């Protein structure tokens, strides 16, 4: 928690792993199910809540522990991946499968920079049950039913089928094939809590703006006045969020371009890392300012 990177870790990373940092690397040690939850997740998140004087993450962590680790979840595992795709929700990570920027792309291009090439190939050329599914959705289906073993097999196949100019990451090809790269990440790799908060805030602003316009269109002036009084000042951030969203889309475009370049793996890895850090910094600035305003929960 003494490292600044801890505060940008997504909640699912803090819940599921013991994390510490060595230089530019992050070491992730998965916690052992119920024992790890009781003696790892709960005390760590409690200390974090005390440190931040905010129990929001602790409450969400406890909810995740009971829903996922102790299986207090009304959704059967057998249909969970399908429901996640239908609702565009990752129940484990507690966020969207694909954010707004990704959903604007054609279905076969709806992928993250680190989405395995095999899923992209299946989305573009696969038929039958895979028809009209994006690479992200196919990944959720496959890994939702096969777990970490399926993810590792796909990662290995992806390494063997890919060219030698793919990003080298912490261990390079050997790390991907053996699975060790799951436990050691370079700075900028992995999820970002700040990016998730950015897209959540932007969606909240856009929904509020759309609702306000609808009330104005239908002449419901009293409701408009109440909405403006309650959260009207938050609309002042709409242009700022829209501007940063366009910048993030451009960085994502650059990421995809770098991933497709035929350049040495170490050069590609460094460029990808720099672009990922740029994304996090862009989101961090506007999210920090928005939180200080007090208009966002």
C-alpha positions in Angstrom: 0.0 0.0 0.0 3.0 2.3 0.4 3.5 2.2 -3.4 1.5 4.8 -5.3 0.6 2.1 -7.9 -1.5 0.3 -5.2 -4.2 2.9 -5.3 -4.7 2.4 -9.1 -5.1 -1.4 -8.8 -8.6 -2.6 -9.7 -10.5 -4.0 -6.8 -10.5 -7.6 -8.3 -6.7 -7.5 -8.2 -6.6 -6.5 -4.6 -9.2 -9.1 -3.7 -7.7 -12.0 -5.6 -3.9 -11.5 -5.1 -1.2 -10.5 -2.7 0.6 -7.7 -4.5 4.0 -6.1 -4.0 6.3 -4.1 -6.2 9.9 -4.4 -7.2 11.2 -1.6 -9.3 9.1 -1.4 -12.4 7.6 -4.8 -11.8 4.4 -5.9 -10.0 4.4 -9.3 -8.4 1.0 -11.0 -8.1 0.6 -14.1 -5.9 -3.0 -15.5 -6.2 -4.7 -16.1 -2.9 -5.9 -19.6 -2.0 -9.7 -19.5 -2.1 -11.5 -19.3 1.2 -8.4 -19.4 3.3 -6.9 -16.6 1.2 -10.1 -14.6 1.5 -10.3 -14.8 5.3 -6.6 -14.4 6.2 -5.6 -12.3 3.2 -8.3 -10.2 1.5 -10.2 -9.2 4.6 -7.3 -7.9 6.7 -5.6 -6.2 3.7 -8.8 -4.4 2.6 -9.6 -3.5 6.2 -6.1 -1.9 6.6 -6.6 -0.1 3.3 -10.0 1.2 4.4 -8.4 2.6 7.6 -5.5 4.1 5.6 -7.9 5.8 3.2 -10.5 6.5 5.8 -13.0 5.2 3.3 -14.8 1.9 3.6 -16.2 1.8 0.0 -13.6 -0.6 -1.4 -13.9 -2.8 1.8 -17.6 -3.1 1.3 -17.2 -4.0 -2.4 -14.4 -6.5 -1.5 -16.6 -8.3 1.0 -19.4 -8.4 -1.5 -17.0 -10.0 -4.0 -15.7 -12.5 -1.5 -19.1 -13.7 -0.6 -20.4 -13.8 -4.2 -17.3 -15.4 -5.8 -15.2 -17.1 -3.2 -18.0 -18.5 -1.0 -20.4 -18.8 -4.0 -23.2 -16.8 -2.5 -24.3 -15.9 -6.0 -27.8 -16.6 -7.3 -26.6 -16.8 -10.9 -25.6 -20.5 -11.8 -22.0 -20.8 -13.1 -23.3 -22.7 -16.1 -25.0 -19.7 -17.6 -22.9 -16.9 -16.0 -20.6 -16.2 -19.0 -23.7 -16.0 -21.3 -25.4 -13.5 -18.9 -22.2 -11.5 -18.7 -22.1 -11.2 -22.5 -25.8 -10.3 -22.7 -25.4 -7.6 -20.0 -21.9 -6.5 -21.1 -20.8 -7.0 -17.5 -17.9 -8.8 -15.9 -19.3 -9.9 -12.5 -15.9 -10.9 -11.1 -14.1 -7.7 -12.0 -17.2 -5.6 -11.4 -17.2 -3.6 -14.6 -18.0 -3.6 -18.3 -16.7 -6.2 -20.6 -16.2 -3.5 -23.3 -16.3 0.2 -22.6 -17.9 2.8 -24.8 -14.9 3.4 -26.9 -14.5 -0.3 -27.8 -18.2 -0.7 -28.5 -18.1 2.0 -31.2 -15.9 -0.3 -33.3 -17.2 -3.0 -35.7 -17.9 -6.3 -33.8 -14.8 -8.1 -35.1 -12.5 -5.2 -34.0 -13.9 -5.0 -30.4 -10.8 -6.1 -28.6 -8.2 -4.7 -26.2 -4.6 -4.3 -27.1 -3.7 -7.5 -25.1 -6.6 -9.6 -26.4 -5.1 -12.8 -27.8 -4.9 -13.0 -31.6 -6.8 -16.3 -31.6 -9.9 -14.7 -30.3 -9.7 -12.0 -33.0 -9.3 -14.7 -35.7 -12.3 -16.6 -34.4 -14.4 -13.4 -34.3 -13.6 -12.6 -37.9 -13.6 -16.1 -39.4 -15.5 -18.3 -37.0 -19.0 -19.3 -37.7 -21.8 -21.1 -35.9 -22.1 -20.2 -32.3 -19.2 -17.7 -32.7 -21.0 -15.7 -35.3 -21.5 -12.0 -34.4 -19.5 -12.3 -31.2 -16.6 -9.9 -30.6 -13.1 -11.1 -29.6 -13.8 -9.9 -26.0 -17.1 -11.8 -25.9 -15.4 -15.0 -27.2 -12.7 -14.6 -24.6 -15.3 -14.3 -21.9 -17.1 -17.4 -23.1 -14.0 -19.5 -23.4 -12.3 -18.5 -20.2 -15.6 -18.4 -18.3 -16.1 -22.1 -18.9 -12.5 -23.3 -18.9 -11.0 -21.0 -16.2 -7.3 -20.4 -15.9 -6.4 -23.6 -17.7 -8.2 -22.5 -20.8 -6.7 -19.0 -20.6 -3.2 -20.6 -20.4 -3.8 -22.9 -23.4 -5.0 -19.9 -25.4 -2.1 -17.8 -24.4 0.3 -20.6 -25.3 -1.3 -21.1 -28.7 -1.3 -17.3 -29.2 2.5 -17.2 -28.6 3.2 -20.1 -30.9 1.1 -18.7 -33.7 2.2 -15.1 -33.3 5.3 -13.6 -34.9 8.4 -12.8 -33.0 7.7 -9.1 -32.8 5.0 -9.4 -30.2 5.6 -7.4 -26.9 8.1 -9.3 -24.8 6.5 -8.4 -21.4 8.2 -9.5 -18.2 9.5 -12.9 -19.4 8.8 -12.7 -23.1 7.6 -15.7 -25.0 8.9 -18.2 -22.3 7.0 -16.4 -19.6 3.8 -16.5 -21.7 4.1 -20.2 -22.6 5.0 -21.3 -19.0 2.4 -19.0 -17.4 4.9 -17.1 -15.2 4.0 -13.8 -16.9 0.7 -14.0 -15.0 2.6 -13.4 -11.8 5.0 -10.7 -12.9 3.8 -7.6 -14.7 5.7 -4.5 -16.0 4.6 -1.0 -15.0 1.5 -0.1 -17.1 0.4 -3.7 -17.7 -2.9 -5.0 -16.3 -6.1 -3.2 -15.3 -6.4 0.3 -14.0 -8.9 1.4 -11.3 -8.7 5.0 -12.6 -9.6 4.1 -16.1 -12.6 2.2 -14.8 -13.7 5.1 -12.7 -13.3 7.5 -15.7 -15.6 5.5 -17.9 -18.1 5.1 -15.1 -18.2 8.8 -14.4 -18.5 9.6 -18.1 -21.4 7.3 -18.5 -23.0 8.9 -15.4 -22.6 12.4 -16.9 -23.9 11.3 -20.3 -26.9 9.6 -18.8 -27.7 12.7 -16.7 -27.4 14.9 -19.7 -29.6 12.7 -21.9 -32.2 12.5 -19.1 -32.2 16.3 -18.7 -32.7 16.8 -22.4 -35.6 14.4 -22.4 -37.3 16.2 -19.5 -36.8 19.6 -21.2 -38.2 18.2 -24.5 -41.3 17.0 -22.8 -41.8 20.2 -20.8 -41.3 18.8 -17.4 -39.8 21.9 -16.0 -40.2 21.0 -12.3 -38.2 17.8 -12.8 -35.6 19.7 -14.8 -35.2 22.2 -11.9 -34.8 19.4 -9.4 -32.2 17.6 -11.5 -30.2 20.7 -12.0 -30.3 21.5 -8.3 -29.2 18.0 -7.3 -26.4 17.5 -9.8 -26.4 20.2 -12.4 -22.9 21.3 -11.6 -21.6 17.9 -12.7 -22.5 18.8 -16.3 -19.6 21.3 -16.2 -17.3 18.3 -16.5 -19.0 16.9 -19.6 -16.8 18.6 -22.2 -13.7 17.7 -20.2 -14.6 14.0 -20.0 -15.5 14.1 -23.7 -12.2 15.6 -24.6 -10.2 13.1 -22.6 -12.3 10.3 -24.0 -11.3 11.3 -27.5 -7.7 11.4 -26.4 -8.0 7.9 -24.9 -9.5 6.6 -28.2 -6.5 8.0 -30.0 -4.1 6.3 -27.6 -6.0 3.1 -28.1 -5.6 3.5 -31.9 -1.9 4.0 -31.4 -1.7 0.9 -29.2 -3.4 -1.2 -31.9 -1.0 0.2 -34.5 2.0 -0.6 -32.4 0.8 -4.1 -31.8 0.6 -4.6 -35.6 4.0 -3.2 -36.3 6.8 -5.5 -37.4 9.4 -4.2 -34.9 11.7 -5.9 -32.3 9.8 -7.3 -29.3 11.6 -5.2 -26.7 10.9 -1.9 -28.7 7.3 -2.9 -29.0 7.0 -3.7 -25.3 8.4 -0.3 -24.3 6.1 1.6 -26.7 3.1 -0.3 -25.4 4.1 0.3 -21.8 4.5 4.1 -22.5 1.1 4.3 -24.2 -0.6 2.4 -21.3 0.9 4.8 -18.8 -0.3 7.7 -20.9 -3.8 6.4 -20.8 -3.7 6.1 -17.0 -2.3 9.6 -16.6 -5.0 11.1 -18.8 -7.7 9.4 -16.9 -6.1 10.2 -13.5 -6.1 13.9 -14.1 -9.8 14.3 -14.9 -11.0 11.7 -12.3 -9.0 13.4 -9.6 -10.5 16.8 -10.4 -14.0 15.3 -10.6 -13.7 13.6 -7.3 -12.6 16.7 -5.5 -15.7 18.6 -6.8 -17.9 16.4 -4.6 -20.4 15.9 -7.4 -19.5 12.2 -7.9 -20.0 9.4 -5.4 
